[in-house]
Amino acid sequence: FWLKLLLVKRLSAALASSQQPERDFGAMAQMQRQVSDYTHGVRTQHDGSTPPDRALQKLREGNERFTSGTAEKTKNFKAEHREALATHGQLPMAAILGCADSRAPIEILFDQQPGDVFVLRNAGNTLSHAEGSVVGSLEYCVGPLKAKLIVVLGHTKCGAMMGATQTMLSAQKPAKDGAPAKQSALEKLLSGLGPVAQQAQHELGSGASADEIAAHVVKVNVFAGMERLLIYSEPIREKVRSGEVQLHGAVYDITTGKVEFLGQHPRLPLILGMQAGLINTDKSLEAIVESTAQGA
């Protein structure tokens, strides 16, 4: 009896297991790919470029996840994603020029994975000295890497902006006797931000305190950086003029975690028009010089 009962149980178990659907590992892999927007689960050169409006929306959504405590992309980055990036190359959706402040980690505050954004950082997210490495890197990102969005990102309580404000206010005081001391690289950087601090002071009025100026100069500096980038880089300027690339400003609040998106430069048509006029003038001068040389 007991032997028959054991045989019946084993037969029942075998029949039950045979009725379970077999796992289709190929289908599972296909489902995983469908969950992601990308061919290899992470953005690589096998994926198409992201239009600027869509890239901007992805940054907005990522910052909303960051501030709400539901960040997911940075948690879901796996070993196979690293391998995919190493094998298939990068194709970032946006370039971001931000501050080097350790309280403003760009990939984290936008909840983006490696491969999503091309990040450049320095003290004050500045282009006050026509930094060639920054401009050239941004040209590389919108050129060979095909990014369609550039964001200049400042942040609240920026030490570089406070330093620039204090340097500007000190320069307005009567100079002391004696030869001026040799400037360090940091002092040169802060002095280069002087015009931005002066503009912020002018907009606020003469009664503004140093703290008020330093807070306002954050936004003024973002727009100044956008303008300088368009002045310094003809390739980026032409891509912005054609609409292929968009250049936006933003400010990150280190207290709330929220990013305020400022949009494109309010004087964008004027800046592009002025630069076009300068380019045409240069070309005309070259033509005059060439014709004069030929006539001689």
FENHU-V87654 format. One record per residue. N is the residue number from 1. RES is the residue in one letter. OMEGA is omega in degrees with one decimal (NA if undefined). Layout:
# FENHU-V87654
N,RES,OMEGA
N,RES,OMEGA
This chain:
# FENHU-V87654
1,F,-178.8
2,W,178.2
3,L,178.5
4,K,-179.7
5,L,178.9
6,L,179.1
7,L,178.5
8,V,179.6
9,K,-178.9
10,R,178.7
11,L,178.5
12,S,179.5
13,A,-179.9
14,A,178.6
15,L,-179.6
16,A,-179.8
17,S,-179.9
18,S,-179.7
19,Q,177.5
20,Q,179.1
21,P,178.3
22,E,178.4
23,R,176.0
24,D,-175.9
25,F,176.0
26,G,178.3
27,A,178.6
28,M,178.2
29,A,178.6
30,Q,178.3
31,M,178.3
32,Q,179.3
33,R,-179.7
34,Q,177.9
35,V,-179.8
36,S,175.7
37,D,-167.8
38,Y,-176.6
39,T,-176.1
40,H,179.0
41,G,178.2
42,V,-176.1
43,R,176.8
44,T,179.9
45,Q,175.2
46,H,178.4
47,D,-179.3
48,G,175.9
49,S,180.0
50,T,177.0
51,P,-174.6
52,P,-179.7
53,D,179.2
54,R,177.8
55,A,178.7
56,L,178.5
57,Q,177.8
58,K,176.9
59,L,177.3
60,R,-178.3
61,E,178.9
62,G,178.6
63,N,176.0
64,E,177.0
65,R,-179.3
66,F,-176.5
67,T,-179.5
68,S,179.8
69,G,-179.3
70,T,179.5
71,A,-174.1
72,E,-171.0
73,K,-179.0
74,T,179.9
75,K,-172.9
76,N,179.9
77,F,-173.0
78,K,-178.5
79,A,-179.6
80,E,176.7
81,H,176.0
82,R,-179.8
83,E,179.8
84,A,178.5
85,L,179.8
86,A,-176.3
87,T,-169.9
88,H,174.8
89,G,-175.8
90,Q,174.5
91,L,-174.6
92,P,-178.4
93,M,-176.5
94,A,170.8
95,A,-178.7
96,I,172.8
97,L,-177.4
98,G,179.7
99,C,-179.8
100,A,-179.4
101,D,-176.9
102,S,179.5
103,R,-177.4
104,A,-179.3
105,P,-164.9
106,I,-179.4
107,E,-177.5
108,I,-175.6
109,L,173.1
110,F,-179.2
111,D,-179.5
112,Q,179.2
113,Q,168.0
114,P,-177.8
115,G,-177.0
116,D,-175.5
117,V,-180.0
118,F,-167.3
119,V,173.2
120,L,-176.9
121,R,168.5
122,N,-179.3
123,A,177.8
124,G,-178.1
125,N,-168.6
126,T,170.0
127,L,-173.0
128,S,179.7
129,H,178.8
130,A,-176.5
131,E,-175.8
132,G,-178.6
133,S,179.3
134,V,-177.7
135,V,179.7
136,G,178.9
137,S,177.5
138,L,175.8
139,E,177.6
140,Y,-176.6
141,C,-179.5
142,V,177.5
143,G,-178.0
144,P,-178.1
145,L,168.2
146,K,175.4
147,A,-176.1
148,K,-178.0
149,L,171.3
150,I,177.1
151,V,170.9
152,V,-171.0
153,L,171.2
154,G,177.2
155,H,-180.0
156,T,178.7
157,K,-178.1
158,C,-179.2
159,G,179.1
160,A,179.6
161,M,175.7
162,M,178.2
163,G,178.2
164,A,179.0
165,T,179.6
166,Q,177.5
167,T,179.2
168,M,-179.8
169,L,178.1
170,S,-180.0
171,A,179.9
172,Q,178.6
173,K,178.9
174,P,-178.7
175,A,177.1
176,K,178.9
177,D,178.4
178,G,-179.2
179,A,179.6
180,P,179.6
181,A,178.6
182,K,-177.2
183,Q,171.3
184,S,178.8
185,A,178.7
186,L,-179.9
187,E,176.9
188,K,178.4
189,L,-178.5
190,L,177.4
191,S,178.9
192,G,177.2
193,L,-179.1
194,G,179.8
195,P,178.4
196,V,177.7
197,A,177.9
198,Q,178.2
199,Q,178.2
200,A,177.9
201,Q,179.5
202,H,-178.3
203,E,-178.5
204,L,-177.6
205,G,-171.8
206,S,-177.5
207,G,-176.7
208,A,177.9
209,S,179.1
210,A,179.6
211,D,179.4
212,E,179.2
213,I,-178.5
214,A,178.6
215,A,-178.0
216,H,-175.9
217,V,177.7
218,V,-178.9
219,K,178.3
220,V,-178.8
221,N,177.1
222,V,-179.7
223,F,177.3
224,A,177.8
225,G,177.5
226,M,-179.0
227,E,-179.6
228,R,178.9
229,L,178.7
230,L,178.9
231,I,-173.3
232,Y,-171.9
233,S,176.1
234,E,178.8
235,P,179.4
236,I,179.4
237,R,-178.9
238,E,178.2
239,K,176.5
240,V,179.9
241,R,-178.5
242,S,-177.6
243,G,179.3
244,E,-179.5
245,V,173.2
246,Q,179.5
247,L,-176.3
248,H,174.1
249,G,178.9
250,A,177.0
251,V,179.4
252,Y,177.3
253,D,-174.8
254,I,178.5
255,T,-178.0
256,T,-176.0
257,G,-176.5
258,K,176.0
259,V,173.7
260,E,-180.0
261,F,-172.7
262,L,-178.5
263,G,178.2
264,Q,-176.6
265,H,-178.3
266,P,179.4
267,R,-174.8
268,L,179.8
269,P,179.7
270,L,-179.8
271,I,179.8
272,L,178.9
273,G,178.5
274,M,-179.5
275,Q,177.2
276,A,178.0
277,G,178.6
278,L,179.6
279,I,179.8
280,N,178.4
281,T,178.9
282,D,-178.7
283,K,178.0
284,S,178.8
285,L,178.1
286,E,-179.9
287,A,179.8
288,I,-179.6
289,V,-178.5
290,E,-179.0
291,S,178.4
292,T,-179.5
293,A,179.9
294,Q,178.7
295,G,177.9
296,A,NA
